[in-house]
């Protein structure tokens, strides 16, 4: 198994970032906007959106880029080439890395509702990105 960036399909990475940002916008603005805002103590989605600094969206996009590149490297190293294998890898990474590292922070803050929305979005995002990378890659 060899880790490297040379076998990465950068068009797949760009597509993953674009689709990932669209997915996260739908998740947090359309599907769970008000409950997400209330989990953080805001009255509603509009108030929560006004309180978020604009640069956080750039940080989010950078993080989606990092996850996409990391998944692409893993897929290349492990020879992941089918949608089933992409789903399996995405679930593995989501459970063993994303969920395992995000939940403790929310536990210390005692923000269980926010935890469900945030960790849920990241777990689904990772699986989605893994699938996109296999389809386009």
Secondary structure as GFF3:
##gff-version 3
##sequence-region A 1 137
A	DSSP	alpha_helix	10	25	.	.	.	ID=ss1
A	DSSP	pi_helix	26	31	.	.	.	ID=ss2
A	DSSP	alpha_helix	33	39	.	.	.	ID=ss3
A	DSSP	alpha_helix	45	51	.	.	.	ID=ss4
A	DSSP	alpha_helix	55	78	.	.	.	ID=ss5
A	DSSP	alpha_helix	83	93	.	.	.	ID=ss6
A	DSSP	pi_helix	94	99	.	.	.	ID=ss7
A	DSSP	alpha_helix	100	109	.	.	.	ID=ss8
A	DSSP	alpha_helix	112	136	.	.	.	ID=ss9
###
